Amino acid sequence: MTMTLVRTIVVLIITATASSPAPASTPAKHWEKTCRSEAFSCVEVAGTGVHYFTTAIVHSVEPTPTGMVQRSTDIIDLHGDVEGRVLYHPVSVFDFAAGTLVNTGDQVFSGTVLGGEPVLIYDDSFRFDVNLATGETTGRVLLDQPIAGGQVECHLDIVGTGSTPEGDAMVDYTGVCRFRR
């Protein structure tokens, strides 16, 4: 019952937030020099995604004095310049007193960037913030630890745009991907 209620609240909040996507990111500070070098090239990217709440596997829920901490495994499909699937393992911290939800944890992207060869890229630095009162949903993804395939890294800004009829979250992303030449 608690998990269904939490998912319903999150979907309602994301649905209420039909924001436009964030402007394309500039390269991260430590990327600025490398993007101008002969060893790397950087390209702006954009697209959409669907976070499948309806198929998430909830591993644990721990109550806190002001909310709860949930650990789960979720799937996210990305479409556009970054095309593929994310295995998403968030630690979701709900603070109902402050009206916030913060997701951090681990995720792995499997797919292609700008139609290139398939890659696997790990991220343990992402952060998603949801204002439970206003519904504003934003996030930052740092796919910057290549595992397999080409040496590709992507920094993406994420904005919630609503939900599917099934109750899964829809997002837009913009950002910059860096390729080693």
C-alpha positions in Angstrom: 0.0 0.0 0.0 2.8 2.4 0.9 4.7 1.8 -2.3 1.6 2.3 -4.4 0.8 5.5 -2.6 4.4 6.8 -3.1 4.4 5.9 -6.8 1.1 7.6 -7.2 2.3 10.8 -5.5 5.5 10.8 -7.6 3.6 10.3 -10.9 1.1 13.0 -10.0 3.9 15.4 -9.2 5.7 14.7 -12.4 2.5 14.9 -14.4 1.8 18.3 -12.8 5.2 19.6 -14.0 5.1 20.1 -17.7 8.3 22.1 -17.8 10.3 22.8 -21.0 13.7 21.1 -21.2 16.7 22.7 -19.6 19.0 24.5 -22.1 21.8 22.4 -23.5 24.6 22.0 -20.9 27.9 23.5 -21.4 30.7 21.0 -20.9 31.6 20.4 -17.3 34.5 22.5 -16.0 37.0 19.8 -16.3 35.9 19.1 -19.9 36.3 22.7 -21.2 40.0 22.3 -22.2 39.6 18.7 -23.5 36.6 19.7 -25.8 38.9 22.2 -27.5 41.8 19.7 -27.8 42.6 17.5 -30.8 42.1 14.4 -28.5 38.4 15.0 -27.9 35.3 16.3 -29.6 32.1 17.5 -27.8 28.6 17.5 -29.2 25.3 18.8 -27.8 22.6 16.2 -27.5 18.9 16.1 -26.8 16.0 13.7 -26.6 13.3 12.1 -24.4 13.0 9.3 -22.0 10.5 7.1 -20.1 11.1 6.0 -16.5 9.1 2.8 -15.9 7.8 3.1 -12.4 5.2 0.4 -13.2 7.9 -2.3 -13.5 10.2 -1.1 -10.7 11.4 -3.7 -8.3 11.3 -2.3 -4.7 14.0 -3.9 -2.6 13.5 -2.1 0.7 11.6 0.8 2.4 13.0 2.2 5.6 11.0 4.8 7.6 12.7 7.9 8.7 11.5 10.5 11.2 10.2 12.7 8.3 9.6 10.2 5.5 11.3 7.1 4.1 14.2 5.8 2.2 13.4 3.4 -0.7 15.9 1.3 -2.7 14.8 -0.1 -6.0 15.8 -1.2 -9.5 14.1 0.6 -12.3 14.4 0.8 -16.1 14.6 4.0 -18.2 14.5 4.1 -22.0 16.2 7.0 -23.8 15.3 8.1 -27.3 17.0 10.7 -29.4 20.7 11.5 -29.7 21.4 9.2 -26.7 19.4 6.0 -27.6 19.2 3.0 -25.3 18.3 1.7 -21.9 19.4 2.6 -18.4 19.4 0.1 -15.5 18.7 2.5 -12.7 19.3 1.7 -9.0 18.2 4.7 -7.0 18.2 5.4 -3.4 15.1 7.6 -3.0 15.0 9.8 0.1 11.5 11.1 0.7 11.2 14.0 3.2 7.5 14.7 3.5 8.1 17.4 6.2 10.3 19.4 3.8 8.3 18.4 0.7 11.3 16.9 -1.1 12.4 13.7 -2.9 16.0 13.2 -3.8 17.3 10.3 -5.9 21.0 9.3 -5.9 22.6 5.9 -6.5 24.0 3.9 -9.4 23.0 3.5 -13.0 24.4 2.0 -16.2 23.5 3.1 -19.8 23.6 0.6 -22.6 23.0 1.9 -26.1 24.4 4.3 -28.7 25.3 8.0 -28.8 24.6 9.8 -32.0 24.2 6.5 -33.8 27.7 5.3 -33.0 28.8 1.8 -31.9 27.1 0.4 -28.7 28.6 1.5 -25.4 28.1 0.8 -21.7 28.6 3.8 -19.4 28.4 3.9 -15.6 27.2 6.8 -13.4 27.4 7.0 -9.6 27.0 10.8 -9.5 23.5 11.5 -10.7 21.0 13.4 -8.7 17.3 14.0 -9.2 15.3 16.5 -7.1 11.5 16.7 -6.8 9.7 19.4 -5.0 6.7 17.6 -3.7 4.7 20.8 -3.2 5.2 22.3 -6.7 6.0 19.2 -8.7 9.2 20.6 -10.2 11.4 17.7 -11.3 15.0 18.2 -12.4 18.1 16.0 -12.6 21.7 15.8 -13.6 23.2 12.6 -15.1 26.9 12.2 -15.3 27.5 9.2 -17.6 31.3 9.6 -17.3 32.7 6.2 -16.6 32.9 4.2 -19.8 32.8 0.4 -19.3 32.7 -1.0 -22.8 32.6 0.2 -26.4 34.0 3.6 -27.4 35.3 6.2 -25.0 32.1 8.3 -24.8 30.9 10.3 -21.8 27.7 12.3 -21.5 26.5 14.9 -19.0 22.7 15.3 -19.3 20.2 17.7 -17.7 16.8 16.1 -17.1 13.4 17.7 -16.8 10.1 15.9 -16.0 7.4 16.5 -18.6 4.5 14.4 -17.5 3.4 10.7 -17.4 2.3 8.0 -19.8 -1.3 6.7 -19.6 0.1 3.7 -17.7 1.7 6.0 -15.0 5.3 6.0 -16.1 7.3 9.2 -16.0 8.3 11.1 -19.2 11.4 13.3 -19.3 13.3 15.5 -21.8 17.1 15.6 -21.7 19.7 18.0 -23.1 23.4 17.9 -22.6 26.9 17.4 -24.0 28.7 14.2 -24.9 32.5 14.0 -25.2 34.2 11.5 -27.6 37.8 10.5 -27.5 39.1 10.7 -31.1 
